[in-house]
């Protein structure tokens, strides 16, 4: 495997998969698809892959078909040290085949730009692929197609698309996880790291747009944000709109903005969203499908009930825009970013930090709990709502983890962790533990195998003395602070 360049942060798994794809000894043409949201580092990674493999990397731009074809041919010439115009291909099929014969790896970045004015291109790629099957010399080549329009890229290998069944690599480049993001931003304090992640998520490209250093204290965030994402002159001020414009299927942006704002405010089902924006929920089926396919929205699944999923926003910066910025755009245009931030603290706490803390508790459970506290593999992680007829109550659990291999929604599922996550200024108490014990008993009484489930309490500000004392004598209770989420070795 080619050694990962030192300038590539994290991405060990992705680099290994890409290297395996390029270095595979299989003969013929192999196709890979790499996609992900804007600023995730796809181009950065693929440029270095092409360099390590002595391959050809070219990035498409928005052009008409013929200029785009000439640009591709000139990229081939340039990498070979020749002048633009050296190659004059008669069409895409000839250009692709010639490039693949000359370079074992060809990377075409921003592939959707080419499809816009040459929709036949994927069929031509299929034709080139099929022709390589008939080559008798045993030669091989690799073609990587990359793009940021997730709904376009994810459909390349689906349905009746020409490339279905022909690609061996299907990679969605995700944001850094929250621990990686903290290290990438060099945020040594977990509270600062958490706030940064609640605003920017794990998207690595945002750091390059912001001058270092990051604030060392939460109290310093206001002036820093006023100079960056809350500043109308800063590139990130319009990031929400840029992300929406990236997907060609999002045409009625007013509707999509309204849906995102409703979800950001806590509406988690089509009916709740419909009530907020004044549309029947059946009219939201298509736009919600588009938002999910484009990576804006995801469901947090109720792992015990099939109909209990709650929709949440995937991008923290989209949530930040819709909870903090859009209501105060006029003030922000007047450069009142510090005042806007100061006046939005309650909203940011309830609509951003609280939900984000729950998200990180679930992510920690999925990624790290097996090694750091449970001692066994973790399966699906989500949430659930447990009815309590005797107590005339509904108990919402923020974190529910099934054992590895357990199916979703099974009536007798084996649950290995039940948890509650509260980002509040008050320490958690024994009452929180008693509630979890009660819910565990309710589930066990209904046939769910939860009797041995660990009980986890996630808290921002810690735990009172009585709770710490009881937890210290029990193996089934885990008290998890913000520092624990980020891990002692995260920085």
C-alpha positions as CSV (number, residue, x, y, z in Angstrom):
1,X,0.0,0.0,0.0
2,X,1.3,3.5,-0.8
3,X,2.2,5.4,2.3
4,X,-0.3,8.0,3.3
5,X,1.2,11.5,2.9
6,X,2.0,13.3,6.1
7,X,-0.2,16.2,5.2
8,X,-3.3,14.0,5.2
9,X,-4.9,14.1,8.6
10,X,-6.7,11.0,9.8
11,X,-8.4,9.2,6.8
12,X,-6.4,6.0,7.5
13,X,-9.2,3.7,6.5
14,X,-10.1,5.7,3.4
15,X,-6.5,5.9,2.3
16,X,-6.2,2.1,2.7
17,X,-9.4,1.4,0.7
18,X,-8.3,3.8,-2.1
19,X,-4.8,2.3,-2.2
20,X,-6.2,-1.2,-2.4
21,X,-8.5,-0.1,-5.2
22,X,-5.6,1.3,-7.2
23,X,-3.1,-1.5,-6.5
24,X,-5.5,-4.4,-7.0
25,X,-3.8,-6.9,-9.4
26,X,-7.1,-7.6,-11.2
27,X,-6.9,-7.1,-14.9
28,X,-9.2,-4.9,-16.9
29,X,-10.8,-1.6,-16.0
30,X,-12.1,-1.1,-12.5
31,X,-14.3,1.9,-11.6
32,X,-14.7,3.6,-8.2
33,X,-17.1,6.3,-7.0
34,X,-16.1,8.7,-4.2
35,X,-18.6,11.3,-3.0
36,X,-19.3,13.5,0.0
37,X,-20.4,16.9,1.1
38,X,-18.6,20.1,0.1
39,X,-15.4,20.7,2.0
40,X,-14.9,17.2,3.3
41,X,-11.4,16.9,1.7
42,X,-12.3,14.7,-1.3
43,X,-10.2,16.7,-3.8
44,X,-7.3,17.1,-1.3
45,X,-7.3,13.3,-0.8
46,X,-7.7,12.3,-4.4
47,X,-4.9,14.7,-5.6
48,X,-2.5,13.0,-3.3
49,X,-3.7,9.6,-4.3
50,X,-3.1,10.4,-7.9
51,X,0.3,11.8,-7.1
52,X,1.3,8.7,-5.1
53,X,0.2,6.4,-7.9
54,X,1.7,8.6,-10.7
55,X,-1.8,8.9,-12.1
56,X,-3.9,11.6,-13.8
57,X,-6.1,13.9,-11.7
58,X,-8.5,16.4,-13.3
59,X,-11.2,18.5,-11.9
60,X,-14.3,19.4,-14.0
61,X,-15.8,22.8,-13.9
62,X,-19.2,24.1,-15.1
63,X,-18.7,24.3,-18.8
64,X,-20.5,23.4,-22.0
65,X,-19.7,19.9,-23.4
66,X,-17.0,20.7,-25.9
67,X,-14.9,23.0,-23.6
68,X,-15.2,20.4,-20.9
69,X,-13.8,17.7,-23.3
70,X,-11.0,20.0,-24.3
71,X,-10.2,20.7,-20.7
72,X,-9.9,17.0,-20.0
73,X,-7.7,16.4,-23.0
74,X,-5.4,19.3,-21.9
75,X,-5.2,17.8,-18.4
76,X,-3.8,14.6,-20.0
77,X,-1.3,16.7,-22.0
78,X,-0.3,18.7,-19.0
79,X,0.5,15.7,-16.7
80,X,2.7,14.4,-19.5
81,X,4.6,17.7,-19.9
82,X,3.0,18.6,-23.2
83,X,1.3,21.8,-24.4
84,X,-2.5,22.4,-24.2
85,X,-4.1,21.4,-27.5
86,X,-1.7,18.4,-28.0
87,X,-4.6,16.0,-28.0
88,X,-7.8,16.6,-29.9
89,X,-10.2,13.7,-29.1
90,X,-13.3,13.2,-31.2
91,X,-15.4,12.5,-28.2
92,X,-15.5,11.4,-24.6
93,X,-15.3,7.7,-25.3
94,X,-12.1,8.1,-27.3
95,X,-10.7,10.6,-24.7
96,X,-11.4,8.3,-21.7
97,X,-10.0,5.2,-23.4
98,X,-6.9,7.0,-24.5
99,X,-6.3,8.5,-21.0
100,X,-6.8,5.1,-19.4
101,X,-4.3,3.4,-21.8
102,X,-1.7,6.1,-20.9
103,X,-2.3,6.3,-17.2
104,X,-3.2,3.4,-14.9
105,X,-5.2,5.7,-12.6
106,X,-7.5,8.4,-13.9
107,X,-9.4,10.6,-11.4
108,X,-12.3,12.8,-12.6
109,X,-13.3,15.1,-9.8
110,X,-16.7,17.0,-9.8
111,X,-18.1,14.5,-12.2
112,X,-21.6,15.9,-11.9
113,X,-20.5,19.1,-13.7
114,X,-19.7,16.9,-16.8
115,X,-23.0,15.1,-16.6
116,X,-25.0,18.3,-16.7
117,X,-24.1,19.0,-20.3
118,X,-23.1,15.5,-21.3
119,X,-25.7,13.2,-19.7
120,X,-24.6,10.4,-22.0
121,X,-21.2,10.3,-20.3
122,X,-21.9,7.5,-17.9
123,X,-23.1,5.3,-20.8
124,X,-19.8,6.1,-22.6
125,X,-17.9,5.1,-19.4
126,X,-19.9,1.8,-19.5
127,X,-18.9,1.3,-23.1
128,X,-15.2,1.8,-22.3
129,X,-15.5,-0.5,-19.4
130,X,-17.0,-3.3,-21.5
131,X,-14.4,-2.8,-24.2
132,X,-11.6,-3.4,-21.7
133,X,-13.1,-6.8,-20.9
134,X,-12.1,-7.9,-24.3
135,X,-8.5,-6.9,-24.1
136,X,-6.2,-9.9,-24.3
137,X,-3.0,-8.4,-23.0
138,X,-4.1,-8.5,-19.3
139,X,-3.5,-4.8,-18.9
140,X,-5.4,-2.9,-16.2
141,X,-6.6,0.6,-15.4
142,X,-8.5,2.4,-12.6
143,X,-11.1,5.1,-13.0
144,X,-12.3,7.2,-10.0
145,X,-15.3,9.4,-10.4
146,X,-15.8,12.0,-7.6
147,X,-18.3,14.7,-6.8
148,X,-20.1,16.7,-4.1
149,X,-23.7,16.5,-5.3
150,X,-24.5,13.5,-3.2
151,X,-27.9,12.8,-4.7
152,X,-26.3,12.7,-8.2
153,X,-23.3,10.6,-7.2
154,X,-25.2,8.1,-5.0
155,X,-27.5,7.3,-7.9
156,X,-24.6,6.5,-10.3
157,X,-24.7,2.9,-9.1
158,X,-28.4,2.4,-8.5
159,X,-31.4,1.3,-10.5
160,X,-31.0,1.1,-14.3
161,X,-28.0,3.5,-14.3
162,X,-25.3,2.4,-16.8
163,X,-22.6,2.0,-14.1
164,X,-24.7,-0.2,-11.9
165,X,-22.8,-3.4,-11.2
166,X,-19.6,-2.1,-12.7
167,X,-18.0,-0.2,-9.8
168,X,-16.0,-2.0,-7.2
169,X,-15.5,1.0,-4.9
170,X,-18.4,3.1,-3.5
171,X,-17.0,5.5,-0.9
172,X,-18.9,8.3,0.9
173,X,-16.3,10.5,2.5
174,X,-17.7,11.5,5.8
175,X,-16.8,14.3,8.2
176,X,-14.3,13.7,10.9
177,X,-15.7,12.2,14.1
178,X,-15.9,14.5,17.0
179,X,-12.6,13.4,18.5
180,X,-10.8,13.7,15.2
181,X,-12.3,17.2,14.8
182,X,-11.1,18.3,18.2
183,X,-7.5,17.2,17.3
184,X,-7.8,18.8,13.9
185,X,-8.8,22.2,15.3
186,X,-6.2,21.8,18.1
187,X,-9.0,22.4,20.6
188,X,-7.5,21.2,23.9
189,X,-10.4,22.0,26.1
190,X,-13.4,19.6,25.7
191,X,-15.9,22.5,26.2
192,X,-14.4,24.5,23.4
193,X,-14.1,21.4,21.2
194,X,-17.8,20.6,21.8
195,X,-18.9,24.2,20.9
196,X,-16.8,24.2,17.8
197,X,-18.3,20.8,16.7
198,X,-21.8,22.0,17.5
199,X,-21.2,24.9,15.0
200,X,-18.9,23.5,12.3
201,X,-19.2,19.7,12.8
202,X,-16.3,17.6,11.5
203,X,-16.0,19.3,8.1
204,X,-12.2,19.8,7.7
205,X,-12.5,22.5,5.0
206,X,-13.9,25.0,7.4
207,X,-10.7,25.3,9.4
208,X,-8.8,26.5,6.3
209,X,-11.2,29.4,6.0
210,X,-10.6,30.6,9.6
211,X,-7.4,32.2,10.8
212,X,-5.9,30.5,13.9
213,X,-5.9,30.3,16.8
214,X,-9.3,29.1,18.0
215,X,-10.6,30.6,21.2
216,X,-9.3,29.1,24.4
217,X,-12.4,29.8,26.4
218,X,-16.2,29.6,25.6
219,X,-16.4,33.2,26.8
220,X,-14.2,34.3,23.9
221,X,-16.4,32.7,21.2
222,X,-18.6,35.7,20.6
223,X,-16.0,38.1,19.2
224,X,-14.3,35.2,17.3
225,X,-17.6,34.1,15.7
226,X,-18.4,37.8,14.9
227,X,-15.2,37.9,12.8
228,X,-15.9,34.6,11.1
229,X,-19.2,32.8,10.5
230,X,-21.4,35.7,11.7
231,X,-19.5,38.2,9.5
232,X,-21.3,38.9,6.2
233,X,-17.9,39.3,4.5
234,X,-16.8,35.9,5.5
235,X,-17.1,32.9,3.1
236,X,-18.9,30.8,5.7
237,X,-21.7,33.4,6.1
238,X,-23.4,32.0,3.0
239,X,-22.5,28.4,3.5
240,X,-26.0,27.3,4.1
241,X,-27.1,28.6,0.7
242,X,-24.0,27.3,-1.0
243,X,-24.8,23.8,0.2
244,X,-28.4,24.0,-1.0
245,X,-27.3,25.3,-4.4
246,X,-24.9,22.4,-4.8
247,X,-27.7,19.9,-5.4
248,X,-29.4,20.2,-8.8
249,X,-32.7,18.7,-7.5
250,X,-33.2,21.5,-5.0
251,X,-35.0,24.1,-7.1
252,X,-37.6,25.7,-4.7
253,X,-35.1,26.9,-2.2
254,X,-37.7,28.8,-0.1
255,X,-39.5,25.5,0.6
256,X,-36.3,23.7,1.5
257,X,-35.1,26.5,3.7
258,X,-38.4,26.4,5.5
259,X,-38.2,22.6,6.0
260,X,-34.6,22.9,7.4
261,X,-35.6,25.7,9.7
262,X,-38.5,23.6,11.0
263,X,-36.3,20.6,11.7
264,X,-33.7,22.9,13.4
265,X,-36.4,24.1,15.7
266,X,-37.2,20.6,16.8
267,X,-39.9,19.4,14.4
268,X,-38.9,15.8,13.8
269,X,-41.7,14.2,11.8
270,X,-43.4,15.1,8.5
271,X,-46.6,16.1,10.3
272,X,-44.7,18.4,12.7
273,X,-42.8,20.0,9.9
274,X,-46.0,20.4,7.9
275,X,-47.7,22.2,10.7
276,X,-44.8,24.6,11.1
277,X,-44.6,25.6,7.4
278,X,-48.3,25.3,6.5
279,X,-48.1,22.3,4.2
280,X,-49.8,18.9,4.4
281,X,-47.3,16.2,5.4
282,X,-48.0,14.2,2.2
283,X,-46.7,17.2,0.2
284,X,-43.3,16.9,2.0
285,X,-42.5,13.4,0.9
286,X,-40.5,14.4,-2.1
287,X,-38.5,17.3,-0.6
288,X,-37.7,15.2,2.5
289,X,-36.5,12.4,0.3
290,X,-34.3,14.9,-1.6
291,X,-32.9,16.3,1.6
292,X,-32.1,12.8,2.9
293,X,-30.5,11.7,-0.4
294,X,-28.4,14.9,-0.4
295,X,-27.2,14.4,3.1
296,X,-28.9,17.3,4.8
297,X,-31.3,15.3,6.9
298,X,-31.1,11.9,8.6
299,X,-33.4,9.9,10.9
300,X,-32.4,9.1,14.4
301,X,-34.1,5.7,14.7
302,X,-36.1,4.4,17.5
303,X,-34.4,1.1,17.7
304,X,-37.3,-0.7,19.4
305,X,-40.2,0.8,17.4
306,X,-40.5,0.9,13.6
307,X,-42.4,4.2,13.5
308,X,-40.5,6.2,15.9
309,X,-37.7,7.8,13.8
310,X,-37.0,11.5,14.4
311,X,-35.5,13.7,11.6
312,X,-32.5,15.8,12.5
313,X,-30.1,17.9,10.5
314,X,-26.8,16.3,9.6
315,X,-24.7,19.5,9.2
316,X,-24.2,21.5,12.4
317,X,-23.4,24.6,10.3
318,X,-26.9,24.3,8.7
319,X,-28.4,24.0,12.1
320,X,-26.4,27.0,13.3
321,X,-27.6,29.1,10.4
322,X,-31.3,28.1,11.0
323,X,-31.3,28.5,14.7
324,X,-29.0,31.6,15.1
325,X,-28.4,33.4,11.9
326,X,-31.5,33.6,9.7
327,X,-33.7,35.3,12.3
328,X,-31.1,38.0,12.7
329,X,-29.8,38.5,9.2
330,X,-30.5,42.2,9.2
331,X,-28.5,42.7,12.5
332,X,-25.7,40.6,11.1
333,X,-25.6,42.7,8.0
334,X,-25.1,45.7,10.3
335,X,-22.1,43.9,11.8
336,X,-23.8,43.2,15.2
337,X,-22.4,39.7,15.4
338,X,-21.3,40.0,19.1
339,X,-24.8,41.3,20.1
340,X,-26.5,38.6,18.1
341,X,-24.4,35.9,19.7
342,X,-25.0,37.3,23.2
343,X,-28.8,37.4,22.6
344,X,-29.0,33.9,21.2
345,X,-27.5,32.0,24.1
346,X,-30.7,30.4,25.2
347,X,-31.7,29.4,21.7
348,X,-28.2,28.0,21.1
349,X,-28.4,26.0,24.3
350,X,-31.8,24.4,23.7
351,X,-31.8,24.0,19.9
352,X,-28.1,23.3,19.2
353,X,-26.0,22.3,22.2
354,X,-28.7,20.1,23.9
355,X,-29.5,18.1,20.7
356,X,-25.8,18.0,19.8
357,X,-24.8,16.5,23.2
358,X,-27.3,13.8,22.6
359,X,-25.9,13.1,19.2
360,X,-22.4,12.9,20.6
361,X,-23.5,10.5,23.3
362,X,-24.9,8.2,20.7
363,X,-21.8,8.5,18.5
364,X,-19.6,7.8,21.5
365,X,-21.7,4.7,22.3
366,X,-21.4,3.5,18.7
367,X,-17.7,4.2,18.2
368,X,-16.0,4.0,21.6
369,X,-18.2,2.4,24.3
370,X,-17.3,-1.2,23.4
371,X,-13.7,-0.5,24.1
372,X,-14.0,2.1,26.9
373,X,-16.7,0.7,29.1
374,X,-18.9,-2.1,27.8
375,X,-16.4,-4.7,26.8
376,X,-18.5,-6.2,24.0
377,X,-19.3,-5.1,20.4
378,X,-22.1,-2.6,20.0
379,X,-24.8,-3.0,17.3
380,X,-27.4,-0.4,16.3
381,X,-27.6,2.8,18.4
382,X,-30.5,5.1,18.5
383,X,-33.2,6.3,20.8
384,X,-36.6,5.1,22.1
385,X,-39.8,6.1,23.9
386,X,-41.1,3.8,26.5
387,X,-44.7,4.1,27.7
388,X,-45.5,3.8,31.4
389,X,-49.2,3.3,31.8
390,X,-49.0,2.8,35.6
391,X,-47.1,6.0,36.0
392,X,-49.1,7.8,33.3
393,X,-45.9,8.8,31.6
394,X,-43.8,8.5,28.5
395,X,-40.1,8.0,29.1
396,X,-37.8,9.3,26.3
397,X,-34.4,7.7,26.2
398,X,-31.6,9.5,24.4
399,X,-29.3,6.6,23.9
400,X,-30.3,2.9,23.4
401,X,-27.7,0.4,22.1
402,X,-28.5,-3.1,20.9
403,X,-26.1,-6.0,21.0
404,X,-24.1,-6.6,17.9
405,X,-26.2,-8.5,15.4
406,X,-29.5,-7.7,17.0
407,X,-32.2,-6.7,14.4
408,X,-34.0,-3.4,14.8
409,X,-37.5,-3.3,16.1
410,X,-37.4,-6.9,17.5
411,X,-39.7,-7.4,20.5
412,X,-37.2,-9.5,22.3
413,X,-34.1,-7.5,21.3
414,X,-31.0,-7.7,23.5
415,X,-30.3,-4.2,24.8
416,X,-26.8,-3.6,26.2
417,X,-27.0,0.1,27.1
418,X,-29.7,2.6,28.1
419,X,-28.6,6.2,28.5
420,X,-29.7,9.7,29.2
421,X,-27.8,12.8,28.0
422,X,-28.4,16.2,29.5
423,X,-26.4,19.3,28.6
424,X,-27.4,21.4,31.6
425,X,-25.6,23.4,34.3
426,X,-27.0,21.2,37.1
427,X,-25.2,18.0,38.2
428,X,-27.1,14.8,37.7
429,X,-28.5,13.0,40.7
430,X,-29.6,9.6,41.9
431,X,-33.1,10.4,40.6
432,X,-31.7,10.1,37.1
433,X,-30.3,6.7,37.8
434,X,-33.6,5.6,39.4
435,X,-35.5,6.7,36.2
436,X,-33.2,4.6,34.1
437,X,-33.6,1.6,36.4
438,X,-37.4,2.0,36.1
439,X,-37.3,2.1,32.3
440,X,-35.0,-0.9,32.2
441,X,-37.5,-2.8,34.4
442,X,-40.4,-1.7,32.1
443,X,-38.6,-3.0,29.0
444,X,-37.7,-6.3,30.7
445,X,-41.3,-6.8,31.7
446,X,-42.3,-6.5,28.0
447,X,-39.9,-9.2,26.8
448,X,-37.0,-7.0,25.8
449,X,-33.8,-8.6,27.0
450,X,-32.6,-5.5,28.9
451,X,-32.0,-7.0,32.4
452,X,-28.2,-6.8,32.0
453,X,-28.1,-3.5,30.1
454,X,-25.6,-0.9,31.3
455,X,-27.1,2.4,32.5
456,X,-25.2,5.5,31.3
457,X,-25.8,9.0,32.4
458,X,-24.1,11.6,30.2
459,X,-23.7,15.0,31.8
460,X,-22.0,18.3,31.0
461,X,-21.4,19.4,34.6
462,X,-20.9,16.1,36.4
463,X,-22.7,14.3,39.1
464,X,-23.6,14.9,42.7
465,X,-21.8,13.0,45.5
466,X,-24.6,10.5,46.2
467,X,-24.8,9.5,42.5
468,X,-21.0,9.1,42.3
469,X,-20.9,7.1,45.5
470,X,-23.6,4.6,44.3
471,X,-22.1,4.3,40.8
472,X,-18.6,3.5,42.3
473,X,-20.0,0.3,43.7
474,X,-21.9,-0.9,40.6
475,X,-20.5,-2.3,37.4
476,X,-23.7,-1.6,35.5
477,X,-23.6,2.2,35.9
478,X,-21.5,4.5,33.9
479,X,-21.2,8.2,34.5
480,X,-19.9,10.0,31.4
481,X,-18.7,13.6,31.4
482,X,-17.9,15.8,28.4
483,X,-14.2,15.0,29.0
484,X,-14.9,11.3,29.0
485,X,-16.6,11.7,25.6
486,X,-13.6,13.3,24.2
487,X,-11.2,10.8,25.8
488,X,-8.0,11.3,27.6
489,X,-5.9,10.7,24.5
490,X,-7.9,12.8,22.1
491,X,-5.6,15.8,22.0
